[in-house]
Amino acid sequence: MVFKNNDLSWNVGEDAFFYRRDAIGLGDGIGGWANKKNSSSALFSKRLMYNTHYEISRDEDSEDDQYNKNECTPVKFLKNAISSTLEDMKQAKLKGSSTACVALLRGDELIVANIGDSGLTIIRDGEMVFRTEEQQHSFNYPYQLGTEENSDSVSNAQTFRIKVKKNDLVILASDGLYDNLFDEDILEEIECVVSPPNDRGIVEYTTIEQKTKDCKKATLSLAEEISAALAKRAYKVSLDPDCTQSPFQFHAVYEGLYYHGGKKDDITVVAAIISEL
């Protein structure tokens, strides 16, 4: 994977994420804690992602020759990270919870662990070849890691091993993206970035491989453009009360609830392009 800088972690509202050359992770702090005393889902998600990133880095720095073997999985790192995060929250005397989705690139395989309704999508040659499924106890109540005894466990995570190819596009996003854009909207927006119309308004289909031409700077720029475009479009839908169709509205109506428009939420989109295997 190619990114602008190495080993950074960031907060976006109650969302938090990290990225490094071989891994990405995202946690969506649960908004239900917002009006409760002595709680901070923003801190919980931030510490969870920081600790996960730390565990991956620590394992890499060790002399253990098993680092690139099967036991070094997102589940392993999340288990260690959640223990540290719970201790961090205990010391801060705060409560909170978060979803989690972490992916590691090992050779030509992307190893994924997902808990909750954040998600990871892989796009190849303009088609969606993989997408994680939402984990929810009930409508708008996702699986989550947290400080409460009834919180879900890392062992509840969905786990996947997906063979990837050079120039595959990996999208890791919070439900702020997936609640506001259908899969076809995501693919359409990506195509607009990869193959924009020329000065005459004519679209000439271009692949990611042609767009980047093995240039790291071009790969970074394209990933950033895709991330920004998806977040911008999802944000626009989230604020539109006249939007007649959104995934969140569709699911709400299916549950027998009246809902119209997009869903206001934190929106985090991390885009990565597989540059070498």
C-alpha positions in Angstrom: 0.0 0.0 0.0 1.2 3.5 -0.6 0.5 6.5 1.6 1.7 10.1 1.9 3.5 9.5 5.3 4.3 6.5 7.4 2.8 5.4 10.7 0.3 8.2 11.4 -2.9 8.1 13.4 -5.7 10.7 13.3 -9.1 11.6 14.9 -12.2 12.7 12.9 -14.9 13.6 15.3 -15.7 10.4 17.1 -14.0 8.4 14.3 -10.3 7.5 14.5 -8.0 5.8 12.1 -4.4 4.9 11.4 -2.4 4.0 8.4 1.0 2.6 7.6 2.7 1.1 4.6 1.2 -2.4 5.3 -1.9 -1.8 7.4 -4.9 0.4 7.9 -7.4 0.6 10.7 -10.6 2.5 11.6 -12.7 2.8 14.7 -16.1 4.6 14.8 -16.8 5.8 18.3 -20.4 5.1 19.3 -22.4 8.3 19.4 -24.8 6.9 22.0 -22.4 8.0 24.7 -22.5 11.7 23.6 -24.9 12.8 26.3 -23.7 10.6 29.1 -21.5 11.8 31.9 -17.9 10.6 32.2 -17.8 9.1 28.8 -15.9 9.7 25.5 -16.3 7.5 22.5 -13.9 9.8 20.7 -11.1 9.0 23.2 -12.0 5.3 23.1 -11.7 5.0 19.3 -8.6 7.1 19.3 -6.9 4.9 21.9 -8.1 1.7 20.3 -6.6 2.7 16.9 -3.4 4.1 18.5 -2.9 0.9 20.5 -3.6 -1.3 17.5 -1.0 0.6 15.5 1.4 0.3 18.4 0.9 -3.5 18.6 1.6 -3.9 14.8 4.7 -1.7 15.0 6.0 -3.5 18.2 5.6 -6.9 16.6 7.4 -5.7 13.4 10.3 -4.4 15.5 10.7 -7.7 17.4 13.2 -10.3 16.3 10.4 -12.9 16.1 10.7 -14.6 12.8 7.0 -15.4 12.9 6.1 -11.8 12.2 4.9 -12.5 8.6 3.3 -15.8 9.5 -0.4 -16.6 10.0 -0.5 -15.8 13.8 0.2 -12.2 13.2 -3.4 -11.2 12.4 -5.6 -8.2 13.0 -7.5 -10.3 15.6 -4.2 -10.8 17.6 -3.4 -7.1 17.5 -6.9 -6.0 18.4 -7.0 -8.4 21.4 -3.8 -6.8 22.8 -5.0 -3.3 21.8 -8.4 -3.6 23.5 -6.7 -4.6 26.8 -4.5 -1.5 26.7 -7.5 0.7 25.7 -9.6 -0.5 28.6 -6.8 0.3 30.9 -6.4 3.7 29.3 -10.1 4.4 29.8 -10.0 3.1 33.4 -7.2 5.6 34.2 -9.1 8.4 32.6 -12.3 7.4 34.5 -14.3 7.4 31.3 -16.5 5.0 29.4 -17.0 4.5 25.7 -17.1 2.1 22.8 -16.3 1.8 19.2 -16.5 -0.4 16.1 -13.2 -1.6 14.6 -12.0 -2.6 11.2 -8.3 -3.5 10.6 -6.5 -4.8 7.5 -3.0 -6.1 7.1 -1.2 -6.6 3.8 0.9 -9.8 3.9 2.3 -10.7 0.5 -0.5 -10.9 -1.9 -3.1 -11.4 0.8 -5.1 -8.8 2.7 -6.1 -10.0 6.2 -9.2 -8.3 7.6 -10.9 -8.3 11.0 -14.2 -6.3 11.3 -16.4 -5.6 14.3 -19.5 -3.5 13.7 -20.8 -1.4 10.8 -17.6 0.2 9.5 -16.4 -1.6 6.4 -13.8 -2.4 3.9 -14.3 -2.6 0.1 -11.9 -3.8 -2.6 -12.4 -2.5 -6.1 -10.6 -4.1 -9.1 -10.9 -2.8 -12.7 -14.0 -0.7 -11.8 -15.8 -3.6 -10.0 -16.4 -4.3 -6.4 -14.8 -7.7 -5.7 -15.1 -7.7 -1.9 -17.1 -5.9 0.8 -17.4 -6.7 4.5 -20.9 -7.1 5.9 -22.4 -5.0 8.7 -22.5 -6.6 12.1 -25.6 -5.3 14.0 -27.5 -6.6 17.0 -30.5 -4.6 15.7 -31.1 -1.6 13.5 -28.5 1.1 14.1 -27.0 -0.9 17.0 -23.7 -2.2 15.8 -21.3 -4.7 17.4 -18.8 -2.8 19.4 -15.8 -3.0 21.7 -16.2 -1.1 24.8 -15.9 -0.5 28.6 -19.2 -2.2 29.5 -19.4 -5.8 30.5 -21.9 -6.5 27.8 -19.7 -5.2 25.1 -18.8 -7.5 22.2 -15.5 -9.3 22.1 -12.7 -9.3 19.5 -13.6 -13.0 19.1 -16.9 -11.8 17.6 -15.0 -10.2 14.7 -15.6 -11.3 11.1 -12.3 -12.4 9.6 -11.3 -12.5 6.0 -8.3 -13.4 3.8 -8.5 -11.9 0.3 -6.1 -12.3 -2.5 -5.2 -8.9 -3.9 -3.5 -7.7 -7.0 -1.4 -4.7 -7.9 -3.5 -1.6 -8.5 -6.5 -2.9 -6.4 -8.2 -0.1 -4.7 -9.0 -0.6 -1.0 -11.6 1.6 0.7 -11.9 1.6 4.5 -14.7 3.8 5.8 -17.0 4.4 8.7 -20.8 4.0 8.4 -20.9 7.7 7.5 -20.0 6.6 4.0 -22.0 3.4 3.7 -25.2 4.9 5.3 -25.3 7.6 2.7 -23.9 6.0 -0.5 -25.0 2.9 -2.2 -22.4 0.6 -3.7 -23.2 1.9 -7.2 -22.7 5.5 -6.0 -19.3 4.6 -4.6 -18.3 3.0 -7.9 -19.6 5.9 -9.9 -17.7 8.5 -7.8 -14.5 6.5 -8.1 -14.9 6.3 -11.9 -15.4 10.1 -12.0 -12.0 10.5 -10.3 -10.2 7.9 -12.3 -11.7 8.8 -15.7 -12.8 12.5 -15.6 -14.3 14.1 -18.7 -11.9 16.0 -20.9 -12.4 19.7 -21.9 -15.0 18.6 -24.5 -17.0 16.7 -21.9 -16.0 13.3 -23.3 -15.1 10.5 -20.9 -12.3 8.3 -22.0 -12.1 5.2 -19.7 -8.9 5.0 -17.7 -7.7 2.3 -15.3 -5.9 2.9 -12.1 -2.8 1.3 -13.6 -2.9 3.7 -16.5 -3.5 6.6 -14.1 -0.6 5.9 -11.8 1.9 4.4 -14.3 4.0 3.0 -11.4 4.6 6.5 -10.1 4.4 6.7 -6.3 3.4 10.4 -6.3 0.6 9.8 -8.8 -0.6 6.8 -6.7 -0.7 8.9 -3.6 -2.5 11.8 -5.4 -5.1 9.4 -6.8 -5.8 7.8 -3.5 -6.2 11.2 -1.9 -8.6 12.4 -4.6 -10.7 9.2 -4.3 -10.9 9.5 -0.5 -11.9 13.2 -0.7 -14.4 12.7 -3.4 -16.2 9.9 -1.6 -16.3 11.8 1.7 -17.6 14.9 0.0 -20.4 13.1 -1.8 -21.4 11.2 1.3 -21.4 14.5 3.3 -23.6 16.2 0.7 -26.2 13.4 1.0 -26.0 13.4 4.8 -27.1 17.0 4.9 -29.8 16.7 2.2 -33.3 16.4 3.8 -34.8 16.1 0.3 -32.7 13.0 -0.6 -35.2 10.4 -1.7 -32.9 7.4 -1.4 -30.1 6.6 1.0 -29.0 3.2 2.4 -29.9 4.4 5.9 -33.3 5.4 4.8 -33.8 2.1 3.0 -32.9 0.1 6.1 -35.0 2.3 8.4 -38.1 1.9 6.2 -37.5 -1.9 6.1 -37.6 -1.9 9.9 -41.0 -0.1 9.8 -39.6 3.3 10.8 -40.3 6.6 9.0 -37.1 8.2 7.9 -36.3 10.6 5.0 -33.0 11.8 3.7 -29.4 11.0 4.4 -27.8 10.3 7.8 -25.8 13.0 9.6 -22.7 11.4 11.0 -18.9 11.5 11.1 -17.6 10.4 7.7 -14.1 8.9 7.5 -12.8 7.4 4.2 -9.3 5.9 3.9 -8.3 5.0 0.3 -5.3 2.8 -0.5 -3.9 1.5 -3.7 -1.9 -1.8 -3.7 1.3 -0.7 -5.3 3.6 -3.7 -4.8 3.3 -7.2 -3.6 
